[in-house]
Amino acid sequence: MKKEDKKVNFDLSTLSLEELIQVYEKITNFLEYLKASKINEKEKVEK
């Protein structure tokens, strides 16, 4: 399977403003989670 076949395509223009805000919040929360996880991993390595 080619890398192109694995991509998910969706059209943001079909979403309502409320749905766009929800997507934004989910992405932001996920990025914060990743950032926090990275910090925790550094703390574990230093101990």
PyMOL Python script that loads the backbone (N, CA, C, O; Angstrom):
from pymol import cmd

cmd.read_pdbstr("""\
ATOM      1  N   MET A   1       0.846  -1.182   0.000  1.00  0.00           N
ATOM      2  CA  MET A   1       0.000   0.000   0.000  1.00  0.00           C
ATOM      3  C   MET A   1       0.890   1.245   0.000  1.00  0.00           C
ATOM      4  O   MET A   1       1.793   1.376   0.827  1.00  0.00           O
ATOM      5  N   LYS A   2       0.625   2.143  -0.928  1.00  0.00           N
ATOM      6  CA  LYS A   2       1.407   3.367  -1.024  1.00  0.00           C
ATOM      7  C   LYS A   2       1.035   4.331   0.096  1.00  0.00           C
ATOM      8  O   LYS A   2      -0.063   4.276   0.649  1.00  0.00           O
ATOM      9  N   LYS A   3       1.963   5.203   0.410  1.00  0.00           N
ATOM     10  CA  LYS A   3       1.727   6.190   1.462  1.00  0.00           C
ATOM     11  C   LYS A   3       0.511   7.064   1.137  1.00  0.00           C
ATOM     12  O   LYS A   3      -0.252   7.426   2.033  1.00  0.00           O
ATOM     13  N   GLU A   4       0.333   7.398  -0.126  1.00  0.00           N
ATOM     14  CA  GLU A   4      -0.809   8.216  -0.552  1.00  0.00           C
ATOM     15  C   GLU A   4      -2.131   7.532  -0.240  1.00  0.00           C
ATOM     16  O   GLU A   4      -3.115   8.204   0.071  1.00  0.00           O
ATOM     17  N   ASP A   5      -2.169   6.212  -0.318  1.00  0.00           N
ATOM     18  CA  ASP A   5      -3.399   5.461  -0.070  1.00  0.00           C
ATOM     19  C   ASP A   5      -3.821   5.512   1.394  1.00  0.00           C
ATOM     20  O   ASP A   5      -4.989   5.285   1.713  1.00  0.00           O
ATOM     21  N   LYS A   6      -2.880   5.807   2.282  1.00  0.00           N
ATOM     22  CA  LYS A   6      -3.163   5.813   3.716  1.00  0.00           C
ATOM     23  C   LYS A   6      -3.676   7.165   4.216  1.00  0.00           C
ATOM     24  O   LYS A   6      -4.147   7.274   5.348  1.00  0.00           O
ATOM     25  N   LYS A   7      -3.583   8.180   3.380  1.00  0.00           N
ATOM     26  CA  LYS A   7      -3.988   9.520   3.806  1.00  0.00           C
ATOM     27  C   LYS A   7      -5.499   9.628   3.923  1.00  0.00           C
ATOM     28  O   LYS A   7      -6.252   8.999   3.180  1.00  0.00           O
ATOM     29  N   VAL A   8      -5.919  10.446   4.879  1.00  0.00           N
ATOM     30  CA  VAL A   8      -7.343  10.731   5.059  1.00  0.00           C
ATOM     31  C   VAL A   8      -7.591  12.139   4.525  1.00  0.00           C
ATOM     32  O   VAL A   8      -6.927  13.093   4.929  1.00  0.00           O
ATOM     33  N   ASN A   9      -8.538  12.253   3.627  1.00  0.00           N
ATOM     34  CA  ASN A   9      -8.875  13.557   3.060  1.00  0.00           C
ATOM     35  C   ASN A   9     -10.264  13.966   3.520  1.00  0.00           C
ATOM     36  O   ASN A   9     -11.199  13.165   3.491  1.00  0.00           O
ATOM     37  N   PHE A  10     -10.391  15.199   3.936  1.00  0.00           N
ATOM     38  CA  PHE A  10     -11.709  15.716   4.274  1.00  0.00           C
ATOM     39  C   PHE A  10     -11.731  17.204   3.968  1.00  0.00           C
ATOM     40  O   PHE A  10     -10.692  17.864   3.956  1.00  0.00           O
ATOM     41  N   ASP A  11     -12.904  17.714   3.726  1.00  0.00           N
ATOM     42  CA  ASP A  11     -13.086  19.096   3.315  1.00  0.00           C
ATOM     43  C   ASP A  11     -13.595  19.916   4.500  1.00  0.00           C
ATOM     44  O   ASP A  11     -14.738  19.759   4.929  1.00  0.00           O
ATOM     45  N   LEU A  12     -12.746  20.781   5.017  1.00  0.00           N
ATOM     46  CA  LEU A  12     -13.129  21.604   6.167  1.00  0.00           C
ATOM     47  C   LEU A  12     -14.253  22.579   5.837  1.00  0.00           C
ATOM     48  O   LEU A  12     -14.963  23.037   6.732  1.00  0.00           O
ATOM     49  N   SER A  13     -14.413  22.892   4.574  1.00  0.00           N
ATOM     50  CA  SER A  13     -15.453  23.852   4.195  1.00  0.00           C
ATOM     51  C   SER A  13     -16.858  23.296   4.389  1.00  0.00           C
ATOM     52  O   SER A  13     -17.831  24.049   4.370  1.00  0.00           O
ATOM     53  N   THR A  14     -16.970  21.990   4.573  1.00  0.00           N
ATOM     54  CA  THR A  14     -18.292  21.388   4.783  1.00  0.00           C
ATOM     55  C   THR A  14     -18.723  21.447   6.247  1.00  0.00           C
ATOM     56  O   THR A  14     -19.872  21.143   6.568  1.00  0.00           O
ATOM     57  N   LEU A  15     -17.811  21.837   7.134  1.00  0.00           N
ATOM     58  CA  LEU A  15     -18.126  21.881   8.559  1.00  0.00           C
ATOM     59  C   LEU A  15     -18.731  23.225   8.945  1.00  0.00           C
ATOM     60  O   LEU A  15     -18.428  24.261   8.353  1.00  0.00           O
ATOM     61  N   SER A  16     -19.584  23.176   9.945  1.00  0.00           N
ATOM     62  CA  SER A  16     -20.150  24.415  10.487  1.00  0.00           C
ATOM     63  C   SER A  16     -19.107  25.072  11.389  1.00  0.00           C
ATOM     64  O   SER A  16     -18.092  24.460  11.722  1.00  0.00           O
ATOM     65  N   LEU A  17     -19.355  26.294  11.772  1.00  0.00           N
ATOM     66  CA  LEU A  17     -18.429  27.001  12.657  1.00  0.00           C
ATOM     67  C   LEU A  17     -18.262  26.244  13.968  1.00  0.00           C
ATOM     68  O   LEU A  17     -17.145  26.116  14.470  1.00  0.00           O
ATOM     69  N   GLU A  18     -19.348  25.747  14.521  1.00  0.00           N
ATOM     70  CA  GLU A  18     -19.284  24.992  15.775  1.00  0.00           C
ATOM     71  C   GLU A  18     -18.414  23.743  15.613  1.00  0.00           C
ATOM     72  O   GLU A  18     -17.615  23.421  16.492  1.00  0.00           O
ATOM     73  N   GLU A  19     -18.569  23.050  14.499  1.00  0.00           N
ATOM     74  CA  GLU A  19     -17.764  21.846  14.253  1.00  0.00           C
ATOM     75  C   GLU A  19     -16.297  22.200  14.058  1.00  0.00           C
ATOM     76  O   GLU A  19     -15.418  21.474  14.523  1.00  0.00           O
ATOM     77  N   LEU A  20     -16.022  23.307  13.377  1.00  0.00           N
ATOM     78  CA  LEU A  20     -14.639  23.750  13.197  1.00  0.00           C
ATOM     79  C   LEU A  20     -13.989  24.069  14.538  1.00  0.00           C
ATOM     80  O   LEU A  20     -12.826  23.736  14.764  1.00  0.00           O
ATOM     81  N   ILE A  21     -14.735  24.708  15.418  1.00  0.00           N
ATOM     82  CA  ILE A  21     -14.221  25.029  16.754  1.00  0.00           C
ATOM     83  C   ILE A  21     -13.917  23.749  17.523  1.00  0.00           C
ATOM     84  O   ILE A  21     -12.898  23.667  18.208  1.00  0.00           O
ATOM     85  N   GLN A  22     -14.786  22.754  17.417  1.00  0.00           N
ATOM     86  CA  GLN A  22     -14.562  21.473  18.096  1.00  0.00           C
ATOM     87  C   GLN A  22     -13.304  20.785  17.568  1.00  0.00           C
ATOM     88  O   GLN A  22     -12.520  20.240  18.345  1.00  0.00           O
ATOM     89  N   VAL A  23     -13.113  20.811  16.258  1.00  0.00           N
ATOM     90  CA  VAL A  23     -11.913  20.215  15.658  1.00  0.00           C
ATOM     91  C   VAL A  23     -10.675  20.944  16.165  1.00  0.00           C
ATOM     92  O   VAL A  23      -9.690  20.309  16.542  1.00  0.00           O
ATOM     93  N   TYR A  24     -10.721  22.272  16.176  1.00  0.00           N
ATOM     94  CA  TYR A  24      -9.606  23.074  16.661  1.00  0.00           C
ATOM     95  C   TYR A  24      -9.274  22.731  18.114  1.00  0.00           C
ATOM     96  O   TYR A  24      -8.105  22.561  18.463  1.00  0.00           O
ATOM     97  N   GLU A  25     -10.300  22.629  18.960  1.00  0.00           N
ATOM     98  CA  GLU A  25     -10.085  22.314  20.374  1.00  0.00           C
ATOM     99  C   GLU A  25      -9.487  20.925  20.549  1.00  0.00           C
ATOM    100  O   GLU A  25      -8.604  20.732  21.385  1.00  0.00           O
ATOM    101  N   LYS A  26      -9.956  19.961  19.774  1.00  0.00           N
ATOM    102  CA  LYS A  26      -9.421  18.602  19.875  1.00  0.00           C
ATOM    103  C   LYS A  26      -7.959  18.557  19.460  1.00  0.00           C
ATOM    104  O   LYS A  26      -7.144  17.897  20.105  1.00  0.00           O
ATOM    105  N   ILE A  27      -7.629  19.260  18.381  1.00  0.00           N
ATOM    106  CA  ILE A  27      -6.239  19.294  17.921  1.00  0.00           C
ATOM    107  C   ILE A  27      -5.363  19.984  18.958  1.00  0.00           C
ATOM    108  O   ILE A  27      -4.270  19.509  19.267  1.00  0.00           O
ATOM    109  N   THR A  28      -5.836  21.095  19.494  1.00  0.00           N
ATOM    110  CA  THR A  28      -5.080  21.841  20.502  1.00  0.00           C
ATOM    111  C   THR A  28      -4.859  20.993  21.752  1.00  0.00           C
ATOM    112  O   THR A  28      -3.756  20.962  22.297  1.00  0.00           O
ATOM    113  N   ASN A  29      -5.900  20.312  22.203  1.00  0.00           N
ATOM    114  CA  ASN A  29      -5.774  19.445  23.380  1.00  0.00           C
ATOM    115  C   ASN A  29      -4.801  18.305  23.117  1.00  0.00           C
ATOM    116  O   ASN A  29      -4.020  17.942  23.997  1.00  0.00           O
ATOM    117  N   PHE A  30      -4.840  17.744  21.930  1.00  0.00           N
ATOM    118  CA  PHE A  30      -3.927  16.656  21.589  1.00  0.00           C
ATOM    119  C   PHE A  30      -2.482  17.152  21.577  1.00  0.00           C
ATOM    120  O   PHE A  30      -1.586  16.464  22.068  1.00  0.00           O
ATOM    121  N   LEU A  31      -2.253  18.330  21.024  1.00  0.00           N
ATOM    122  CA  LEU A  31      -0.902  18.890  21.007  1.00  0.00           C
ATOM    123  C   LEU A  31      -0.401  19.175  22.419  1.00  0.00           C
ATOM    124  O   LEU A  31       0.773  18.955  22.715  1.00  0.00           O
ATOM    125  N   GLU A  32      -1.274  19.661  23.287  1.00  0.00           N
ATOM    126  CA  GLU A  32      -0.903  19.889  24.685  1.00  0.00           C
ATOM    127  C   GLU A  32      -0.557  18.571  25.375  1.00  0.00           C
ATOM    128  O   GLU A  32       0.392  18.501  26.157  1.00  0.00           O
ATOM    129  N   TYR A  33      -1.332  17.531  25.082  1.00  0.00           N
ATOM    130  CA  TYR A  33      -1.061  16.205  25.639  1.00  0.00           C
ATOM    131  C   TYR A  33       0.318  15.717  25.191  1.00  0.00           C
ATOM    132  O   TYR A  33       1.093  15.205  25.999  1.00  0.00           O
ATOM    133  N   LEU A  34       0.616  15.876  23.913  1.00  0.00           N
ATOM    134  CA  LEU A  34       1.923  15.452  23.408  1.00  0.00           C
ATOM    135  C   LEU A  34       3.046  16.237  24.070  1.00  0.00           C
ATOM    136  O   LEU A  34       4.081  15.672  24.425  1.00  0.00           O
ATOM    137  N   LYS A  35       2.844  17.520  24.234  1.00  0.00           N
ATOM    138  CA  LYS A  35       3.851  18.366  24.878  1.00  0.00           C
ATOM    139  C   LYS A  35       4.078  17.916  26.320  1.00  0.00           C
ATOM    140  O   LYS A  35       5.222  17.813  26.763  1.00  0.00           O
ATOM    141  N   ALA A  36       3.005  17.649  27.048  1.00  0.00           N
ATOM    142  CA  ALA A  36       3.111  17.196  28.438  1.00  0.00           C
ATOM    143  C   ALA A  36       3.768  15.822  28.510  1.00  0.00           C
ATOM    144  O   ALA A  36       4.565  15.566  29.412  1.00  0.00           O
ATOM    145  N   SER A  37       3.448  14.953  27.587  1.00  0.00           N
ATOM    146  CA  SER A  37       4.033  13.611  27.565  1.00  0.00           C
ATOM    147  C   SER A  37       5.527  13.687  27.307  1.00  0.00           C
ATOM    148  O   SER A  37       6.302  12.932  27.895  1.00  0.00           O
ATOM    149  N   LYS A  38       5.927  14.585  26.439  1.00  0.00           N
ATOM    150  CA  LYS A  38       7.344  14.749  26.122  1.00  0.00           C
ATOM    151  C   LYS A  38       8.104  15.205  27.360  1.00  0.00           C
ATOM    152  O   LYS A  38       9.204  14.721  27.628  1.00  0.00           O
ATOM    153  N   ILE A  39       7.525  16.132  28.116  1.00  0.00           N
ATOM    154  CA  ILE A  39       8.146  16.614  29.349  1.00  0.00           C
ATOM    155  C   ILE A  39       8.266  15.465  30.349  1.00  0.00           C
ATOM    156  O   ILE A  39       9.307  15.317  30.988  1.00  0.00           O
ATOM    157  N   ASN A  40       7.221  14.652  30.496  1.00  0.00           N
ATOM    158  CA  ASN A  40       7.259  13.526  31.422  1.00  0.00           C
ATOM    159  C   ASN A  40       8.324  12.518  31.020  1.00  0.00           C
ATOM    160  O   ASN A  40       8.998  11.960  31.886  1.00  0.00           O
ATOM    161  N   GLU A  41       8.489  12.275  29.734  1.00  0.00           N
ATOM    162  CA  GLU A  41       9.511  11.344  29.274  1.00  0.00           C
ATOM    163  C   GLU A  41      10.904  11.865  29.621  1.00  0.00           C
ATOM    164  O   GLU A  41      11.771  11.087  30.019  1.00  0.00           O
ATOM    165  N   LYS A  42      11.131  13.172  29.475  1.00  0.00           N
ATOM    166  CA  LYS A  42      12.426  13.753  29.822  1.00  0.00           C
ATOM    167  C   LYS A  42      12.705  13.579  31.307  1.00  0.00           C
ATOM    168  O   LYS A  42      13.834  13.275  31.692  1.00  0.00           O
ATOM    169  N   GLU A  43      11.684  13.768  32.152  1.00  0.00           N
ATOM    170  CA  GLU A  43      11.848  13.618  33.593  1.00  0.00           C
ATOM    171  C   GLU A  43      12.209  12.184  33.944  1.00  0.00           C
ATOM    172  O   GLU A  43      13.044  11.959  34.820  1.00  0.00           O
ATOM    173  N   LYS A  44      11.598  11.209  33.280  1.00  0.00           N
ATOM    174  CA  LYS A  44      11.887   9.799  33.544  1.00  0.00           C
ATOM    175  C   LYS A  44      13.319   9.459  33.165  1.00  0.00           C
ATOM    176  O   LYS A  44      13.989   8.706  33.872  1.00  0.00           O
ATOM    177  N   VAL A  45      13.791  10.009  32.057  1.00  0.00           N
ATOM    178  CA  VAL A  45      15.147   9.730  31.591  1.00  0.00           C
ATOM    179  C   VAL A  45      16.170  10.327  32.544  1.00  0.00           C
ATOM    180  O   VAL A  45      17.211   9.716  32.786  1.00  0.00           O
ATOM    181  N   GLU A  46      15.899  11.504  33.090  1.00  0.00           N
ATOM    182  CA  GLU A  46      16.834  12.184  33.975  1.00  0.00           C
ATOM    183  C   GLU A  46      16.972  11.508  35.325  1.00  0.00           C
ATOM    184  O   GLU A  46      18.001  11.671  35.981  1.00  0.00           O
ATOM    185  N   LYS A  47      15.970  10.753  35.763  1.00  0.00           N
ATOM    186  CA  LYS A  47      16.002  10.128  37.094  1.00  0.00           C
ATOM    187  C   LYS A  47      16.915   8.952  37.143  1.00  0.00           C
ATOM    188  O   LYS A  47      17.051   8.320  38.190  1.00  0.00           O
TER     189      LYS A  47
END
""", "prot")
cmd.dss("prot")
cmd.show_as("cartoon", "prot")
cmd.util.cbc("prot")
cmd.orient("prot")
